[in-house]
Amino acid sequence: MRDAQEAMAVEARHGGASAFLSAGKIGWPLKLAYTAFMAVLVPVYWYYYGPTNFLYFCDVALFLTLAGIWLESPLLISMCAVGIVASQLLWVVDFVANLSGVPLVGMTDYMFKHENSLFLRGLSLFHGWIPFLLLYLTWKLGYDRRGFPAWTVLAWALILVCFFFMPPPHPDPGLTPVNINYVWGPNDIAAQTFVHPYVWVAGLMIGMPLLLFAPVHYLLMRTMPRAR
C-alpha cells in the first residue's frame, strides 16, 4: 500500500511538471524565452534608437508576437506571419549572401559594419529567426484568415504615420531611424525621385499587400491548419 502511494506521488510530481511545461498549445519555455528576449531588446533599442524605431513592421510584429504567444491568439500570430515572413526570409537570404561575400539587396549590410555595436547587431539577428518562429506558431495555433486584412490595415496606418510624421532620408542620421518602412524610397540616404512622393506611398500601400502579404496568405491557407 505504501509503495503504491509513493508511486502515485512520484507520478503526480512528474505529471505536474509536464503539465506546467506544456501548458496550452505553446509551452512555457518558449513563452518565457521570448519574453526574456523582448525584456532585453526593448530597453536597449529604446536607448540607442529611440521609440520611433518600434514603428518598423518587424518591430511591431515583435510586440504582436509577444501578445500572441501569451494569449495563444491565432489572429495576432497570423497577422505577423502574413506581414513579415516574406521580407524576413529575404533578410535571411541577403544575410547568408553577405556572409558568402556576394551581397544581394543590401538589407543586411549594416550587420557587417564593424563601427556598429556587436551587441546591437547580435540583437538584430532576430530578423533571421522570427520568420521560422512565426511559421511554427502558425502551425501550432492554426492560420486565421483574418490576419491578411488585419495586417494590411495596420500596415497602411504605419506607412501613413511614417510618411507624414517621421524623419525622411538623411545622409548621416547616425542611429536615428529615418525613412521608416521605406516610405520615401529604397535608400535611407536620399529620397527616391522617380515619382512624386504621394505616388510612391500609394504604390507601397497597393504593392505590399499584393506582392508581399497576399502570397504568404495564400501559402498559409494551403499549408497550415485552419484556426478554430
N, C-alpha and C positions, 0 to 999 in steps of 0.2 A: 504494500500500500504506500509506504514511504517512498519507495523507488518510483512508483507511478506519479506521485505528487511532484517529486523533484524533476522528473522528465517533463511533466506539464509546465512546471515553472520555467525550465530552460527553453522549451518551445515557445512559451509566451514572450520571453525576453527577446529571442531571435525574431519572432514574428512581429513584435512591436517595432524593433529596429528596422526590419524590412519594410513595414508599412510606412514608417516615417520617411525612409529614403526614397520610397516610390509613391509618395502621396500625390494623388491626381495623375494626370497624364504626363506631366513634366516633373521629374524627380527633384528633390530638394538640392542635391549637389549642383545641378545646372542653375537653378534659381539663385542659389547663394553665390556661385562663382560669377555669374553675370552681374549680379548686384554689386559684388565687390569690385569688379572691373569698372562699373559705372561710378562707384564711390571714389575711385581714383581719377578717372578720366574727367569727370565734370569739373571739379575744382581746379585741376591742372589746366584744362583748356580755357576755363573762365579767366584764370590768372594770366596766361600767356596770350590768348587770342581775343578775350573779351566775350561778352554774352552774345554778340551778333553771330559768332561762329556757329551757334546752335540753330541757325536758320538754314544751313545746308540740308539738302534732302537726307543725306546719310546720317547726319546728327539727329534730325527729327526722328528718323526711323529708330535710332538707338533708344530714345525715350519711349517711343510707342512699343518697341520690343520689350523693354523692361516692364511696362504695364501689362503687355500681352502675356508675358511669361507668368507673372504673378496671378493675373486674372484668368489665365488659360483661355484667352479670348481668340477664337479663330479669326474674327474680323480684324482685330488690330494686327495680328501676325500676317494675315493675308494682305492687308494694306501695305505693310513694309515689304513683303516679298514681291508684290507687283511693282512697287515703286523703285526699289534699288537693286534687285538681284541682277538685272541686265547690266546696269552701269558698274556694279561692283565686280562682276565677273570680268568685265573689260579691264577694270583696275588690276585684277589678278593677272590677266594675260600681259598687260603692259609691264607690270612689276617683274614677272618672270623674264620677259623680253629684255628689260633693262639689266637684270642680273646677268643675262647672256651677252650683254654688250650691244644689243640691237633694239633700241627704244622704238616704240611704235607711235603712240599718240601723245606722249608727254604727260600723261596723267600722274605718273609716279616719279617724275624727275626730282621732285622735292625730297623723296626718300633717299636720294643718293647725294645730297648736298651736305658735305661734312660740316659746313658752318651752322647747320640746323642741329638742335639738341638731339642727341641719340635717344634720350628718354622720350621726347615728343614723337620722334619717328617711330619708336617702338610702340607707343600707344596707337599711332596711326595704322599699325598692322591690322587693326580691327577690320579695315576695308577688305582684307584678304580672307577673313573667316566668317564675317557676318552673312554673306550670301548663302554659305553652306549651312550655317546655323538656322537661317530663316527657312530654307528648304526642309531641314529636319523638323523644325517646329510645325511647319505646314503639314508635313506628313503625319505628325503625331496628333495634331488638333483637327486636321481637315481643312480644306480650302473653302473659304467663304467668298462667294462670287460678288458680294457687295464690296469687296476690297478694291476692285478696279475703279468703280465710280467714286468711292470714298477717297481713295488716294489721289485721283485726278483732281477732285475739287480742292483737296488740301494743297496739291502741287500748284494749282492756279493761284491760290491765295499767297503761297510763299513766293512765287515768281513776281507777283504784283508788289508785294511788300519790299522785296529785294530791289526791284527796279526803281520804285519811286522813293524809297527811304534809305537804302543802304548805299555805301560808297561805290562809285564806279571804278573802272580800272585805274591803276596808278603805276608809274614807272618804278617807284621804290616804296611800297606800302609797309615794308617790314613784316611784322606778324599780324598786322591788322587785316581782317578779311575784306576783300574787295571783289566786285563782280561775282557776288554770291549766286550760285546756281547758274552761272554763265548768262545772266540776263542782259549783259552788254556785249556778248560775243565770246568766242572761244579762248581769248587771250586776256590775262589779268593785267597786262602792261598797258594796253590801249584798246579802246572800244572798236568794234568792227565798223567798217564804213561801206559795206556792200549795199546795205539797205537802210531805210530810216529806222531809228531805234524802236519805234512802235511796231513796225513791221517785223522786226526781229523778235520782239516779245510775243507778238501774236503767233509767229511761227513756232516758238517754243511751246506755247500753250496748246497748239494743234499738233505739232510734230512729236512731242514727248509721249502723249498718250497713244498715238498711232504707232510710233516706231520703237518705244521702249516698254511702255506699260502693257499694251494690248497683246503683244506676242507672249509675254510671260503669263498674262491672264489666261490665254487660251491653252498654253502648255500646262499650266497648273490644273486647269479644268479637266484635262485629259489624263493627267498622270497622278494626281493626288486624290485621296478620298475626299468626299464632299462633307463639309461641316454640317452637323445637325443643327 
